[in-house]
């Protein structure tokens, strides 16, 4: 049938809340809720330097339930390692 899976909030940043919704037989999963445009992680406050998360040993499966998401795809093994990708709800 179905099972209610507990979840836990593990981080808040300006306009963004993160929840761990991991399923026991799966890799880790996050539910991320944006309350408007947000940058996560936020740029460095003192210098404005761009920050990003780097996950070299995992496969990310991104899903936009509402609205969309813009992210940088970085692979230092490519000739052009930086790509800006826009993911829209219901898009291909």
TORPA-4810 file (N, C-alpha, C, O; in nm, 3 decimals):
<nodes>
NODE_1_0.083_-0.119_0.000_0.000_0.000_0.000_0.088_0.125_0.000_0.150_0.159_-0.101_X
NODE_2_0.092_0.194_0.113_0.175_0.312_0.125_0.224_0.322_0.269_0.171_0.258_0.360_X
NODE_3_0.325_0.404_0.285_0.384_0.424_0.418_0.412_0.572_0.436_0.466_0.636_0.345_X
NODE_4_0.376_0.627_0.549_0.412_0.765_0.581_0.556_0.766_0.630_0.589_0.699_0.727_X
NODE_5_0.639_0.842_0.563_0.781_0.847_0.595_0.809_0.976_0.672_0.774_1.083_0.624_X
NODE_6_0.870_0.967_0.789_0.900_1.089_0.863_1.010_1.170_0.792_1.091_1.114_0.718_X
NODE_7_1.011_1.298_0.815_1.113_1.383_0.756_1.164_1.479_0.863_1.100_1.499_0.966_X
NODE_8_1.279_1.537_0.836_1.341_1.627_0.933_1.400_1.747_0.860_1.471_1.730_0.761_X
NODE_9_1.372_1.866_0.908_1.434_1.986_0.852_1.579_1.987_0.897_1.608_1.970_1.015_X
NODE_10_1.671_2.008_0.802_1.811_2.007_0.842_1.884_2.137_0.813_1.999_2.152_0.856_X
NODE_11_1.823_2.231_0.741_1.892_2.358_0.719_1.792_2.461_0.669_1.698_2.428_0.596_X
NODE_12_1.813_2.586_0.707_1.740_2.700_0.653_1.841_2.803_0.606_1.940_2.830_0.675_X
NODE_13_1.817_2.860_0.490_1.893_2.974_0.441_1.789_3.080_0.404_1.670_3.050_0.405_X
NODE_14_1.830_3.201_0.370_1.730_3.302_0.335_1.639_3.253_0.221_1.687_3.222_0.112_X
NODE_15_1.511_3.247_0.246_1.406_3.208_0.150_1.407_3.061_0.111_1.333_3.022_0.021_X
NODE_16_1.488_2.978_0.176_1.496_2.836_0.138_1.497_2.748_0.263_1.570_2.776_0.358_X
NODE_17_1.416_2.641_0.261_1.414_2.543_0.371_1.448_2.407_0.313_1.400_2.371_0.205_X
NODE_18_1.530_2.331_0.383_1.575_2.200_0.337_1.526_2.092_0.432_1.539_2.105_0.554_X
NODE_19_1.468_1.985_0.376_1.420_1.872_0.454_1.484_1.744_0.401_1.497_1.727_0.280_X
NODE_20_1.523_1.655_0.490_1.572_1.523_0.452_1.451_1.432_0.439_1.381_1.408_0.538_X
NODE_21_1.425_1.380_0.319_1.312_1.290_0.296_1.364_1.155_0.245_1.303_1.093_0.157_X
NODE_22_1.477_1.110_0.301_1.540_0.987_0.257_1.449_0.866_0.277_1.383_0.853_0.380_X
NODE_23_1.447_0.780_0.178_1.376_0.652_0.185_1.482_0.546_0.211_1.587_0.547_0.148_X
NODE_24_1.455_0.454_0.303_1.557_0.359_0.350_1.624_0.280_0.238_1.743_0.253_0.247_X
NODE_25_1.553_0.243_0.134_1.611_0.162_0.027_1.662_0.245_-0.090_1.678_0.194_-0.200_X
NODE_26_1.687_0.373_-0.067_1.726_0.464_-0.174_1.844_0.548_-0.129_1.881_0.547_-0.011_X
NODE_27_1.903_0.622_-0.223_2.002_0.722_-0.187_1.933_0.835_-0.111_1.810_0.840_-0.107_X
NODE_28_2.010_0.923_-0.053_1.953_1.036_0.022_1.868_1.122_-0.070_1.898_1.136_-0.189_X
NODE_29_1.764_1.181_-0.016_1.675_1.270_-0.090_1.651_1.395_-0.006_1.641_1.389_0.117_X
NODE_30_1.642_1.508_-0.074_1.610_1.634_-0.008_1.481_1.688_-0.067_1.453_1.670_-0.185_X
NODE_31_1.404_1.753_0.016_1.292_1.835_-0.028_1.333_1.978_0.002_1.360_2.012_0.117_X
NODE_32_1.337_2.062_-0.100_1.381_2.200_-0.084_1.265_2.291_-0.121_1.211_2.281_-0.231_X
NODE_33_1.226_2.379_-0.029_1.113_2.468_-0.050_1.164_2.612_-0.056_1.226_2.661_0.039_X
NODE_34_1.138_2.678_-0.169_1.176_2.818_-0.186_1.053_2.905_-0.166_0.946_2.874_-0.219_X
NODE_35_1.066_3.011_-0.090_0.955_3.104_-0.070_0.970_3.226_-0.159_0.917_3.333_-0.128_X
NODE_36_1.042_3.213_-0.267_1.069_3.321_-0.362_1.206_3.297_-0.423_1.268_3.195_-0.394_X
NODE_37_1.254_3.387_-0.506_1.387_3.370_-0.564_1.491_3.357_-0.453_1.488_3.431_-0.355_X
NODE_38_1.583_3.265_-0.471_1.685_3.243_-0.368_1.813_3.192_-0.432_1.810_3.131_-0.539_X
NODE_39_1.923_3.216_-0.367_2.052_3.162_-0.407_2.098_3.070_-0.296_2.106_3.112_-0.180_X
NODE_40_2.127_2.947_-0.329_2.167_2.850_-0.228_2.286_2.769_-0.280_2.274_2.701_-0.382_X
NODE_41_2.399_2.774_-0.211_2.425_2.851_-0.090_2.436_2.999_-0.125_2.468_3.034_-0.238_X
NODE_42_2.410_3.086_-0.028_2.420_3.230_-0.056_2.563_3.269_-0.088_2.658_3.206_-0.042_X
NODE_43_2.578_3.375_-0.167_2.711_3.426_-0.198_2.781_3.471_-0.069_2.715_3.505_0.029_X
NODE_44_2.912_3.471_-0.071_2.992_3.514_0.044_2.954_3.657_0.080_2.958_3.746_-0.005_X
NODE_45_2.917_3.680_0.206_2.867_3.811_0.247_2.971_3.922_0.234_2.939_4.030_0.184_X
NODE_46_3.092_3.897_0.276_3.194_4.002_0.275_3.240_4.041_0.136_3.262_4.159_0.109_X
NODE_47_3.255_3.943_0.047_3.313_3.970_-0.085_3.215_3.954_-0.200_3.242_4.001_-0.311_X
NODE_48_3.101_3.888_-0.176_3.007_3.860_-0.284_3.051_3.744_-0.372_2.992_3.720_-0.478_X
NODE_49_3.157_3.672_-0.329_3.209_3.561_-0.408_3.104_3.452_-0.424_3.029_3.423_-0.331_X
NODE_50_3.099_3.394_-0.541_3.005_3.289_-0.576_3.041_3.161_-0.502_3.158_3.123_-0.498_X
NODE_51_2.943_3.095_-0.442_2.963_2.967_-0.374_2.876_2.862_-0.441_2.773_2.894_-0.500_X
NODE_52_2.918_2.737_-0.431_2.836_2.630_-0.484_2.864_2.502_-0.408_2.967_2.487_-0.343_X
NODE_53_2.769_2.409_-0.417_2.785_2.276_-0.360_2.851_2.188_-0.464_2.816_2.195_-0.582_X
NODE_54_2.945_2.106_-0.422_3.012_2.014_-0.512_2.991_1.873_-0.459_3.030_1.842_-0.346_X
NODE_55_2.930_1.788_-0.540_2.901_1.649_-0.502_2.971_1.555_-0.601_2.905_1.499_-0.688_X
NODE_56_3.103_1.536_-0.589_3.175_1.458_-0.690_3.146_1.309_-0.686_3.176_1.239_-0.783_X
NODE_57_3.091_1.257_-0.579_3.071_1.112_-0.566_2.924_1.073_-0.561_2.890_0.967_-0.508_X
NODE_58_2.837_1.157_-0.615_2.695_1.121_-0.615_2.630_1.168_-0.744_2.678_1.260_-0.810_X
NODE_59_2.522_1.105_-0.777_2.441_1.144_-0.891_2.323_1.223_-0.839_2.249_1.176_-0.753_X
NODE_60_2.304_1.344_-0.890_2.191_1.427_-0.848_2.077_1.409_-0.946_2.096_1.417_-1.068_X
NODE_61_1.959_1.384_-0.895_1.837_1.374_-0.974_1.747_1.488_-0.932_1.682_1.482_-0.828_X
NODE_62_1.742_1.592_-1.013_1.669_1.712_-0.977_1.527_1.708_-1.032_1.504_1.660_-1.144_X
NODE_63_1.435_1.756_-0.955_1.294_1.758_-0.991_1.235_1.890_-0.944_1.251_1.926_-0.827_X
NODE_64_1.167_1.960_-1.031_1.098_2.083_-0.993_0.949_2.052_-0.983_0.885_2.023_-1.084_X
NODE_65_0.894_2.057_-0.862_0.752_2.030_-0.843_0.665_2.150_-0.877_0.549_2.134_-0.915_X
NODE_66_0.721_2.269_-0.865_0.646_2.392_-0.890_0.746_2.498_-0.936_0.854_2.510_-0.878_X
NODE_67_0.713_2.573_-1.039_0.802_2.679_-1.086_0.919_2.621_-1.162_0.899_2.550_-1.261_X
NODE_68_1.039_2.649_-1.118_1.157_2.600_-1.186_1.280_2.617_-1.101_1.274_2.665_-0.987_X
NODE_69_1.392_2.577_-1.157_1.518_2.585_-1.086_1.629_2.610_-1.187_1.636_2.544_-1.290_X
NODE_70_1.715_2.705_-1.156_1.833_2.732_-1.238_1.954_2.687_-1.157_1.967_2.721_-1.040_X
NODE_71_2.042_2.612_-1.221_2.160_2.565_-1.150_2.279_2.559_-1.244_2.264_2.558_-1.366_X
NODE_72_2.397_2.554_-1.185_2.520_2.540_-1.260_2.557_2.392_-1.262_2.559_2.326_-1.159_X
NODE_73_2.587_2.342_-1.380_2.636_2.206_-1.396_2.786_2.218_-1.422_2.827_2.278_-1.521_X
NODE_74_2.866_2.160_-1.333_3.012_2.174_-1.340_3.075_2.036_-1.352_3.048_1.948_-1.270_X
NODE_75_3.158_2.018_-1.454_3.233_1.894_-1.471_3.370_1.931_-1.524_3.384_1.968_-1.641_X
NODE_76_3.471_1.922_-1.438_3.606_1.965_-1.476_3.669_1.874_-1.581_3.775_1.907_-1.635_X
NODE_77_3.607_1.760_-1.610_3.656_1.671_-1.715_3.612_1.712_-1.855_3.661_1.656_-1.953_X
NODE_78_3.521_1.808_-1.867_3.472_1.854_-1.997_3.558_1.969_-2.049_3.621_2.039_-1.970_X
NODE_79_3.560_1.989_-2.181_3.632_2.102_-2.240_3.574_2.234_-2.193_3.647_2.331_-2.170_X
NODE_80_3.442_2.240_-2.178_3.372_2.358_-2.126_3.300_2.314_-1.998_3.185_2.269_-2.005_X
NODE_81_3.365_2.328_-1.882_3.315_2.263_-1.761_3.196_2.331_-1.692_3.136_2.271_-1.604_X
NODE_82_3.161_2.453_-1.730_3.053_2.525_-1.660_2.934_2.545_-1.753_2.948_2.599_-1.863_X
NODE_83_2.816_2.502_-1.709_2.693_2.518_-1.786_2.584_2.569_-1.693_2.572_2.522_-1.580_X
NODE_84_2.503_2.664_-1.741_2.386_2.711_-1.667_2.266_2.636_-1.723_2.241_2.640_-1.844_X
NODE_85_2.192_2.569_-1.636_2.079_2.486_-1.677_1.953_2.538_-1.609_1.955_2.570_-1.490_X
NODE_86_1.845_2.547_-1.684_1.715_2.587_-1.630_1.621_2.468_-1.638_1.597_2.415_-1.746_X
NODE_87_1.567_2.427_-1.524_1.473_2.316_-1.515_1.336_2.373_-1.482_1.320_2.441_-1.380_X
NODE_88_1.238_2.346_-1.567_1.102_2.395_-1.547_1.009_2.281_-1.510_1.029_2.167_-1.553_X
NODE_89_0.908_2.310_-1.431_0.806_2.211_-1.399_0.739_2.164_-1.527_0.697_2.245_-1.610_X
NODE_90_0.728_2.032_-1.544_0.662_1.977_-1.661_0.742_1.988_-1.789_0.692_1.953_-1.895_X
NODE_91_0.867_2.035_-1.782_0.950_2.048_-1.901_1.021_1.919_-1.935_1.015_1.821_-1.860_X
NODE_92_1.088_1.919_-2.047_1.165_1.801_-2.091_1.309_1.813_-2.049_1.389_1.724_-2.077_X
</nodes>
